[in-house]
Amino acid sequence: MEYNLKDDMLLRKIVLILPIILFLSCRGDNPRTDYSFLALNTTCTVSIFGNTEINKKEIEEIVNNIESLMSRHIVDSDVSKINSLSGKDFFTPDKSTLEVIKRGLFFSNFSEGKLDITIGPLVKLWNIGEAIEVPDLEYITKAISLVNYNLVNINDTGSVKLEKAGMLLDLGSIAKGYAADKVKEFLISKGVKSAIINLGGNINLIGSKPDGEYWKVGIQHPERERGEYIGILELKDQSFVTSGNYERYFEVNGIRYHHILSSKTGFPINGDIVSSSIVSNNSLDGDGMSTTTFGLDIPTAVKYVRKIGVQGVFITKDTIYIPQEFSNSFHLKDSAYGLITY
């Protein structure tokens, strides 16, 4: 992947607006090796504890390969090839791309389009992170007409077709989680017992701290500066993914326009939940559910996470909602917020 100063400046900008997940320091003298590299338009960091020797290049290759297959911005990726044939023909993607598309369609159906993997036309139009103005309504309306997960056709041979010309597949809501899962699988296969995988805010944990204690994960405060956290959650061997309205956005006339777009209105989603953190056994599902539950009312979000079998920490403008199971493992750091268990 080409890398230049312009890319670096953009990357630094992106890194600054990612969810801040703070891992409090580990005690003990266990060896720790940190690997960092650029991929998925962010900084990826893997911290491994113990004496296991890992080839950093193998980790990078896993993530870079997934990006090369699933990025809408890489011209010869599977996703780009599917998009280039929209309304025309089928394309047979790599089996990993097909797996992510199928899981994306599952979440698209499950959420009734709250997450829609054909959101590409709207994402491209808004261009959050680079844009500084709201698109014209006529363009938004046109883009909405091209968003419909029901028009993704997968035939018996595993080939994929977007049935309407101009449709754009976008796996950005779940591909990073898939990559985090694959890195975790690889490290476990190499004998790693304790590690932190952080792909731009998608956290995947292997085991516990070397001393047996749970990892302590800081959850970014949605109304404060980067690095200020609203609470700490103790976790072990799980994935942690957050979606929030403070991640990527621009402001016009005092109104914040963030990157989580509604396939129904064409505008950024505004609702009760301003930060949705999902704890799950795999990061792909955490990715899908954090997007699905963002902006929902609390009863609906709770219904969704219970149905899928994951756990959610939901923040509204003045209250944090946690599952009963987190009563002893979540520690509130801002007394201005109420804390309710469900």
Wavefront OBJ file of the C-alpha trace (Angstrom):
o trace
v 0.000 0.000 0.000
v 1.453 3.383 -1.022
v 2.326 5.735 1.815
v 3.222 9.401 1.556
v 3.158 12.584 3.594
v -0.338 13.503 2.484
v -1.591 10.085 3.589
v 0.214 10.517 6.886
v -1.427 13.877 7.547
v -4.836 12.417 6.755
v -4.109 9.424 8.942
v -3.141 11.607 11.882
v -6.423 13.432 11.445
v -8.341 10.157 11.411
v -6.506 8.789 14.434
v -7.450 11.838 16.491
v -11.156 11.233 15.996
v -11.295 7.521 16.718
v -12.918 6.285 19.934
v -10.403 6.435 22.767
v -10.021 3.115 24.535
v -7.627 3.362 27.446
v -5.969 0.244 28.775
v -4.705 0.893 32.249
v -1.161 -0.272 32.822
v -0.393 -3.889 33.597
v 1.574 -4.716 36.690
v 4.324 -7.298 36.729
v 7.475 -8.084 34.809
v 5.977 -10.053 31.942
v 7.624 -9.245 28.605
v 5.472 -7.034 26.374
v 5.917 -6.529 22.643
v 4.033 -3.780 20.786
v 3.470 -3.812 17.036
v 2.045 -0.794 15.199
v 1.292 -0.343 11.520
v -0.945 1.627 9.180
v -3.958 -0.095 7.633
v -7.708 0.375 7.251
v -7.148 4.157 7.233
v -6.042 4.080 10.847
v -3.268 3.036 13.210
v -3.394 -0.614 14.177
v -1.666 -1.711 17.389
v -1.133 -5.202 18.765
v 0.343 -5.664 22.249
v 1.455 -9.184 23.129
v 2.449 -10.291 26.625
v 4.759 -13.221 27.256
v 7.695 -14.726 25.401
v 5.834 -15.803 22.255
v 7.702 -14.633 19.145
v 5.432 -13.264 16.430
v 6.380 -11.983 12.993
v 4.906 -8.492 12.725
v 4.701 -8.834 8.934
v 2.333 -11.782 9.257
v -0.057 -9.663 11.330
v 0.145 -6.814 8.822
v -0.489 -9.180 5.931
v -3.697 -10.455 7.523
v -5.105 -6.940 7.881
v -3.770 -5.609 4.577
v -5.193 -8.585 2.696
v -8.646 -7.987 4.173
v -8.421 -4.304 3.275
v -7.286 -5.117 -0.269
v -10.359 -7.317 -0.711
v -13.026 -5.292 1.078
v -12.175 -1.601 0.763
v -14.473 0.465 -1.442
v -11.543 2.819 -2.055
v -9.156 0.269 -3.588
v -9.905 0.011 -7.307
v -9.165 -3.696 -7.720
v -10.755 -4.904 -4.482
v -13.608 -7.407 -4.518
v -15.982 -4.706 -3.313
v -14.921 -2.280 -6.062
v -15.361 -4.976 -8.693
v -18.838 -5.782 -7.411
v -19.665 -2.065 -7.420
v -18.337 -1.559 -10.954
v -20.742 -4.242 -12.182
v -23.811 -2.923 -10.338
v -26.919 -3.364 -12.423
v -24.956 -5.438 -14.967
v -23.435 -8.707 -13.830
v -22.244 -10.999 -11.057
v -18.737 -11.092 -9.622
v -17.252 -13.970 -7.644
v -15.383 -12.589 -4.606
v -12.877 -14.245 -2.307
v -14.526 -16.534 0.245
v -13.618 -14.139 3.088
v -15.284 -11.222 1.297
v -18.354 -13.372 0.711
v -18.419 -14.313 4.400
v -18.415 -10.645 5.441
v -21.060 -9.721 2.857
v -23.323 -12.498 4.120
v -22.871 -11.414 7.743
v -23.487 -7.827 6.678
v -26.731 -8.870 5.017
v -27.697 -10.683 8.201
v -27.328 -7.455 10.183
v -29.036 -5.456 7.437
v -32.044 -7.761 7.669
v -31.916 -8.000 11.452
v -31.872 -4.213 11.846
v -34.375 -3.651 9.033
v -31.890 -1.409 7.281
v -30.595 0.444 10.339
v -27.282 -0.986 9.190
v -27.279 -1.327 5.412
v -24.200 -2.594 3.582
v -25.347 -0.780 0.425
v -25.006 2.589 2.185
v -22.088 3.427 -0.140
v -23.828 6.146 -2.225
v -24.684 8.115 0.918
v -21.241 7.618 2.487
v -19.607 8.791 -0.728
v -21.900 11.810 -0.985
v -21.422 13.031 2.578
v -17.684 12.227 2.669
v -17.535 12.786 6.426
v -13.994 13.515 7.532
v -13.249 15.612 4.468
v -16.492 17.481 3.743
v -17.376 20.829 5.320
v -20.915 21.321 4.027
v -24.238 19.500 3.892
v -25.057 17.956 0.488
v -28.014 19.297 -1.490
v -31.276 17.539 -0.716
v -31.762 16.405 -4.326
v -28.455 14.534 -4.215
v -29.347 12.977 -0.869
v -32.687 11.815 -2.270
v -30.977 10.280 -5.302
v -28.433 8.489 -3.099
v -31.198 7.080 -0.876
v -32.819 5.518 -3.956
v -29.638 3.484 -4.467
v -29.517 2.088 -0.930
v -31.350 -1.221 -0.560
v -29.776 -4.350 0.903
v -32.638 -6.406 -0.555
v -31.116 -5.802 -3.995
v -27.903 -7.678 -3.157
v -28.146 -10.960 -5.051
v -25.928 -13.921 -4.120
v -26.321 -16.940 -6.375
v -25.662 -20.612 -5.663
v -22.022 -20.386 -6.769
v -21.203 -17.553 -4.352
v -21.203 -14.785 -6.943
v -22.586 -11.372 -5.981
v -24.553 -8.809 -7.949
v -26.023 -5.424 -7.050
v -29.267 -5.390 -8.982
v -29.551 -1.627 -9.529
v -27.029 0.452 -11.469
v -25.269 2.971 -9.256
v -25.493 0.914 -6.076
v -22.334 0.780 -3.951
v -21.459 -1.905 -1.456
v -19.685 -0.544 1.628
v -18.392 -2.976 4.257
v -16.845 -0.272 6.432
v -19.263 -0.978 9.267
v -18.032 -4.548 9.790
v -14.777 -5.264 7.893
v -12.569 -3.866 10.637
v -14.203 -6.186 13.143
v -13.608 -9.124 10.820
v -9.928 -8.167 10.587
v -9.633 -7.965 14.381
v -11.128 -11.450 14.664
v -8.669 -12.857 12.124
v -5.705 -11.344 13.938
v -6.952 -12.865 17.179
v -7.327 -16.284 15.539
v -3.787 -16.051 14.179
v -2.232 -15.061 17.522
v -4.032 -17.825 19.391
v -2.805 -20.319 16.788
v 0.742 -19.166 17.630
v 0.248 -19.822 21.325
v -0.442 -16.273 22.516
v -2.315 -16.294 25.831
v -2.487 -12.580 26.646
v -2.803 -9.742 24.131
v -4.589 -6.532 23.165
v -5.586 -6.066 19.515
v -6.589 -2.478 18.709
v -7.538 -1.782 15.103
v -8.368 1.896 15.274
v -10.684 1.515 18.249
v -11.946 -2.002 17.528
v -10.634 -3.843 20.551
v -10.189 -7.595 20.678
v -8.720 -9.137 23.816
v -6.939 -12.426 24.204
v -7.222 -13.852 27.697
v -6.598 -11.613 30.669
v -3.647 -9.597 31.934
v -0.542 -11.723 32.526
v -1.197 -11.578 36.293
v -4.695 -12.983 35.796
v -6.542 -9.721 36.382
v -9.169 -8.503 33.939
v -8.304 -5.818 31.411
v -9.598 -2.363 32.331
v -11.106 -0.574 29.341
v -11.803 3.152 29.526
v -14.909 4.330 27.644
v -14.557 7.749 26.022
v -16.730 10.484 27.508
v -19.013 11.646 24.666
v -19.047 15.275 25.846
v -15.411 15.798 26.790
v -11.946 15.978 25.285
v -10.206 12.951 23.842
v -8.761 10.761 26.546
v -11.372 11.649 29.181
v -13.422 8.586 29.965
v -16.875 8.300 31.437
v -16.365 4.879 32.939
v -14.121 1.837 33.148
v -15.193 -1.673 32.232
v -13.344 -4.825 33.259
v -13.181 -7.421 30.496
v -11.503 -10.713 29.665
v -11.044 -12.469 26.307
v -13.772 -10.434 24.591
v -14.269 -7.812 21.899
v -15.196 -4.199 22.639
v -16.467 -1.889 19.873
v -17.963 1.599 20.203
v -19.989 3.769 17.832
v -20.513 7.402 18.814
v -21.546 10.749 17.386
v -18.188 12.208 18.471
v -16.025 9.956 16.295
v -16.032 11.610 12.840
v -18.055 14.706 12.114
v -18.167 18.308 10.920
v -20.259 21.216 12.176
v -22.311 23.803 10.294
v -24.145 26.598 12.135
v -23.687 24.782 15.421
v -25.143 21.507 14.128
v -22.983 18.391 14.239
v -23.103 16.063 11.232
v -21.495 12.737 12.137
v -20.580 9.684 10.075
v -23.349 7.230 11.030
v -25.929 7.801 8.314
v -29.564 6.750 8.085
v -30.519 4.821 4.964
v -34.062 6.140 5.425
v -33.513 9.913 5.803
v -30.087 10.173 4.189
v -28.876 12.274 7.123
v -26.746 11.414 10.167
v -28.763 9.465 12.722
v -29.977 11.440 15.718
v -31.618 9.582 18.567
v -31.438 8.722 22.228
v -28.198 6.721 22.262
v -25.169 8.935 21.525
v -22.608 6.219 22.288
v -23.108 2.496 21.896
v -20.433 0.061 23.100
v -20.846 -3.633 22.398
v -19.090 -6.439 24.255
v -19.169 -9.695 22.324
v -17.240 -12.868 21.624
v -16.174 -11.592 18.222
v -15.442 -8.163 16.849
v -17.408 -8.533 13.627
v -20.654 -8.870 15.576
v -19.557 -6.050 17.871
v -19.086 -3.831 14.830
v -22.478 -4.739 13.435
v -24.351 -4.281 16.689
v -22.692 -1.013 17.720
v -23.854 0.527 14.432
v -27.277 -1.110 14.681
v -28.005 0.176 18.196
v -26.557 3.679 17.818
v -29.307 6.321 17.973
v -32.012 3.888 19.097
v -34.226 4.236 22.151
v -33.081 2.129 25.097
v -35.877 -0.522 25.043
v -35.248 -1.271 21.364
v -31.473 -1.418 21.810
v -31.831 -3.765 24.779
v -34.181 -5.994 22.768
v -31.648 -6.146 19.939
v -28.598 -7.044 22.054
v -30.517 -9.687 23.970
v -31.747 -11.252 20.758
v -28.226 -11.455 19.301
v -26.634 -12.517 22.583
v -24.188 -9.649 23.099
v -23.924 -6.997 25.829
v -24.250 -3.252 25.356
v -23.213 -0.158 27.288
v -25.489 2.638 26.080
v -24.984 6.316 26.814
v -27.724 8.923 26.412
v -27.438 12.642 27.169
v -27.561 12.060 30.938
v -27.654 8.328 31.689
v -25.569 5.203 31.174
v -27.333 1.872 30.758
v -25.453 -1.342 31.488
v -26.520 -5.004 31.623
v -27.023 -6.546 35.047
v -23.949 -8.694 34.417
v -21.738 -5.569 34.458
v -22.932 -4.338 37.864
v -19.630 -5.218 39.509
v -17.335 -4.702 36.527
v -18.371 -1.215 35.353
v -17.068 1.776 37.282
v -18.716 5.158 36.644
v -16.322 8.130 36.548
v -18.761 11.006 36.024
v -21.329 11.452 38.803
v -23.347 13.845 36.605
v -24.614 10.778 34.761
v -27.142 8.380 36.162
v -26.435 4.647 36.021
v -29.207 2.171 35.259
v -28.942 -1.585 34.858
v -31.176 -3.614 32.569
l 1 2 3 4 5 6 7 8 9 10 11 12 13 14 15 16 17 18 19 20 21 22 23 24 25 26 27 28 29 30 31 32 33 34 35 36 37 38 39 40 41 42 43 44 45 46 47 48 49 50 51 52 53 54 55 56 57 58 59 60 61 62 63 64 65 66 67 68 69 70 71 72 73 74 75 76 77 78 79 80 81 82 83 84 85 86 87 88 89 90 91 92 93 94 95 96 97 98 99 100 101 102 103 104 105 106 107 108 109 110 111 112 113 114 115 116 117 118 119 120 121 122 123 124 125 126 127 128 129 130 131 132 133 134 135 136 137 138 139 140 141 142 143 144 145 146 147 148 149 150 151 152 153 154 155 156 157 158 159 160 161 162 163 164 165 166 167 168 169 170 171 172 173 174 175 176 177 178 179 180 181 182 183 184 185 186 187 188 189 190 191 192 193 194 195 196 197 198 199 200 201 202 203 204 205 206 207 208 209 210 211 212 213 214 215 216 217 218 219 220 221 222 223 224 225 226 227 228 229 230 231 232 233 234 235 236 237 238 239 240 241 242 243 244 245 246 247 248 249 250 251 252 253 254 255 256 257 258 259 260 261 262 263 264 265 266 267 268 269 270 271 272 273 274 275 276 277 278 279 280 281 282 283 284 285 286 287 288 289 290 291 292 293 294 295 296 297 298 299 300 301 302 303 304 305 306 307 308 309 310 311 312 313 314 315 316 317 318 319 320 321 322 323 324 325 326 327 328 329 330 331 332 333 334 335 336 337 338 339 340 341 342
